[in-house]
């Protein structure tokens, strides 16, 4: 997989905000906080009713009443009752995209995507008890499971677009363009690794060092897809390190952002080929 590093980000507006923008910005922030607060209150009411009455027997009117709001207020925040137990995904998707947009030029795109999806884990880890209860409920209700899968697909699409935007468009012929496939496979691998760790953490009732588990899972994805995924394309994939030996001197060339284990493997291979 050949990526373009140092890719320029979309131009930011050069307009300097006037001082009058500050109150407007603060008001927007308060409105967003109030919106999220209401979504969470509706979600809590829905979770309690689903647990006591059952998902199928619970109505939107009952959820709204339990939260102390009108039916129309419920539908301003959610399109259906199954959406009500996933109140934070919209905001988390925005935060994940912000991580991608603010990525430093030297960072490998896969590392950026891994940092982006950590926003999802932060969302679950912020309320372990609710997250565990929601996980158990989604295992029992197929409709909720489908809603959860739809949420996962949104993250995969976001990460696929990001990775695809970092390919070198001139690295191969258009007739052999596998970039969309490769980007989707890599994005899916990151999401799958995250969800594997998340499910294990939820099954353990939210206990354990989930950060370390995530880093371990992402390291596996990085080793698998960071350099070798482009090997099947029309041209030979660029190696992370090119090595030559001259007498007793070993000369190694590696990318400045290559992980240490890749550099060490390249040196080890060069020594074997002497």
C-alpha positions in Angstrom: 0.0 0.0 0.0 1.7 3.2 -1.1 0.6 6.3 0.7 1.3 10.0 0.1 2.8 11.6 3.2 2.6 15.2 3.9 -0.6 15.5 2.0 -2.0 19.0 2.2 -5.1 19.6 4.2 -8.1 21.5 2.9 -7.5 25.3 3.0 -8.8 26.9 6.1 -10.6 30.2 6.0 -8.4 33.2 6.3 -11.1 35.3 7.9 -10.3 36.4 11.4 -13.4 36.0 13.6 -14.8 39.2 14.9 -15.2 39.7 18.6 -18.9 39.5 18.1 -18.5 35.8 17.0 -17.5 34.7 20.5 -21.0 35.0 22.1 -22.5 33.3 19.1 -19.9 30.5 19.4 -20.6 30.1 23.1 -24.3 29.9 22.4 -23.8 27.2 19.8 -21.7 25.2 22.3 -24.4 25.5 24.9 -27.0 24.4 22.4 -24.9 21.3 21.4 -24.4 20.4 25.1 -28.1 20.7 25.8 -28.9 18.6 22.7 -26.5 15.9 23.9 -27.9 16.0 27.4 -31.5 15.5 26.1 -30.4 12.6 23.9 -28.7 10.9 26.9 -31.8 11.4 29.0 -34.0 9.9 26.4 -31.5 7.0 26.0 -31.5 6.4 29.7 -35.3 6.3 29.8 -35.3 3.9 26.9 -32.7 1.6 28.4 -34.7 1.4 31.6 -38.0 0.6 29.9 -36.4 -1.9 27.6 -34.9 -3.7 30.6 -38.2 -3.7 32.6 -40.9 -4.0 29.9 -38.9 -5.5 27.0 -37.9 -3.8 23.8 -41.0 -4.8 21.7 -43.5 -3.8 24.4 -42.0 -0.3 24.9 -43.4 2.6 22.8 -41.9 5.9 21.9 -44.7 7.7 23.9 -43.6 5.8 27.0 -39.9 6.7 26.5 -40.8 10.4 26.0 -43.1 10.3 29.1 -40.4 8.7 31.2 -38.0 11.4 30.1 -40.5 14.1 30.9 -40.8 15.4 27.3 -43.4 15.4 24.5 -43.4 12.8 21.7 -42.3 15.4 19.2 -39.3 16.2 21.3 -38.2 12.5 21.0 -38.5 12.6 17.2 -36.4 15.8 17.1 -33.5 13.7 18.5 -34.1 10.2 17.2 -35.9 8.7 14.2 -36.9 5.5 16.0 -36.8 3.9 19.4 -33.8 1.7 18.4 -31.7 4.8 17.7 -32.4 6.0 21.3 -29.9 3.6 22.9 -27.0 5.0 20.7 -27.2 8.7 21.6 -23.5 9.5 21.2 -22.5 8.1 17.8 -23.2 11.2 15.8 -21.0 13.4 18.0 -18.3 10.7 18.2 -18.2 10.4 14.4 -17.6 14.2 14.3 -14.8 13.8 16.8 -13.2 11.0 14.9 -13.3 13.0 11.7 -11.7 15.9 13.5 -8.8 13.6 14.5 -8.3 12.7 10.8 -8.4 16.4 9.7 -5.9 17.5 12.3 -3.4 14.6 11.6 0.3 15.7 11.4 1.8 15.3 8.0 4.4 12.8 9.1 1.9 10.4 10.7 1.2 7.2 8.8 -2.5 7.2 7.7 -3.2 3.9 9.4 -1.9 5.3 12.7 -4.2 8.3 12.2 -7.2 6.1 11.7 -6.4 4.1 14.8 -6.3 7.3 16.8 -9.6 8.3 15.2 -11.5 5.2 16.2 -10.2 5.5 19.8 -12.8 8.2 20.1 -15.4 5.4 19.9 -13.8 3.5 22.8 -13.7 6.7 24.8 -17.4 7.1 24.3 -18.0 3.6 25.7 -15.5 3.9 28.5 -17.0 7.1 29.7 -20.1 5.2 31.0 -19.1 1.6 31.6 -22.3 0.5 33.3 -24.5 1.9 30.6 -22.2 0.5 27.9 -22.3 -3.0 29.4 -26.1 -2.9 29.8 -26.5 -1.7 26.2 -24.2 -4.5 24.9 -26.3 -7.2 26.7 -29.5 -5.7 25.3 -28.2 -5.5 21.7 -27.3 -9.2 22.0 -30.9 -10.0 22.7 -32.7 -7.8 20.2 -31.9 -8.3 16.5 -33.3 -4.8 15.6 -30.8 -3.1 18.0 -28.0 -5.3 16.7 -28.8 -4.1 13.1 -28.8 -0.5 14.3 -25.4 -1.1 15.9 -24.0 -2.6 12.7 -25.2 0.5 10.8 -23.3 2.7 13.2 -20.1 0.7 12.6 -20.5 1.0 8.9 -20.4 4.8 9.2 -17.0 4.7 10.8 -15.7 2.3 8.2 -16.9 4.6 5.4 -15.2 7.6 7.0 -11.9 5.8 7.4 -12.0 4.3 3.9 -12.4 7.7 2.4 -9.5 9.0 4.5 -7.1 6.2 3.5 -8.1 6.4 -0.1 -7.2 10.1 -0.1 -3.7 9.2 0.9 -2.8 6.9 -2.0 -0.3 7.9 -4.6 -2.5 8.2 -7.7 0.5 7.8 -10.0 1.9 4.7 -8.4 0.3 2.3 -10.9 -1.8 2.1 -14.0 -5.5 3.0 -13.8 -6.4 -0.4 -15.2 -5.0 -2.1 -12.1 -6.4 0.4 -9.6 -7.1 -1.6 -6.5 -6.9 1.4 -4.2 -10.7 1.4 -3.3 -10.5 -2.3 -2.3 -7.2 -1.8 -0.3 -8.5 1.2 1.5 -11.7 -0.5 2.5 -9.9 -3.7 3.6 -7.5 -1.6 5.8 -10.3 0.5 7.3 -12.3 -2.6 8.0 -9.3 -4.2 9.7 -8.9 -1.2 12.1 -12.6 -1.2 12.9 -12.6 -5.0 13.4 -9.6 -4.8 15.7 -11.3 -2.1 17.8 -14.6 -3.9 18.0 -12.9 -7.2 19.0 -11.2 -5.4 22.0 -14.4 -3.5 22.8 -16.6 -6.7 22.9 -14.0 -8.4 25.1 -14.0 -5.4 27.4 -17.8 -5.4 27.6 -18.0 -9.1 28.3 -15.6 -8.5 31.2 -18.1 -5.9 32.6 -15.9 -3.0 31.5 -12.9 -4.1 33.5 -9.3 -4.3 32.3 -6.7 -2.1 30.6 -8.5 -1.4 27.4 -6.0 1.1 26.2 -3.2 -1.4 26.2 -5.4 -4.0 24.5 -6.2 -1.5 21.8 -2.6 -0.6 21.2 -1.7 -4.3 20.9 -4.5 -4.9 18.4 -3.6 -1.9 16.3 0.0 -2.9 16.3 -1.1 -6.2 14.6 -3.1 -4.3 12.0 -0.2 -1.9 11.4 2.3 -4.7 10.8 -0.2 -6.5 8.5 -1.4 -3.6 6.4 1.2 -0.8 6.9 3.5 -1.8 4.1 2.7 -5.2 2.6 -0.9 -4.7 1.4 0.2 -3.2 -1.9 2.2 -6.3 -2.9 -0.6 -7.7 -5.0 -0.9 -4.7 -7.3 0.4 -4.5 -10.9 3.8 -3.0 -9.9 6.0 -4.2 -7.1 5.1 -2.6 -3.8 7.8 -0.3 -2.3 9.7 -2.0 0.5 9.9 -0.3 3.9 13.7 -0.5 3.7 16.2 -1.1 0.9 19.4 -2.8 2.0 22.8 -3.2 0.4 26.1 -4.6 1.8 29.6 -3.6 0.9 32.3 -5.8 2.4 32.0 -5.7 6.1 29.8 -2.6 6.0 26.0 -2.9 6.1 24.1 0.1 4.7 20.4 0.3 5.5 17.8 2.8 4.2 14.4 3.1 5.8 11.5 5.5 5.9 11.8 8.0 8.7 8.4 7.0 10.0 9.0 3.2 9.8 8.4 1.4 13.1 11.5 0.1 14.8 10.5 -3.5 14.3 10.3 -3.0 10.5 13.8 -1.5 10.5 15.2 -4.4 12.6 13.6 -6.9 10.3 15.2 -5.3 7.3 18.6 -5.3 9.0 18.1 -9.0 10.0 17.1 -10.0 6.5 20.1 -8.1 5.0 22.5 -10.0 7.4 21.0 -13.3 6.3 21.5 -12.4 2.6 25.2 -11.5 3.1 
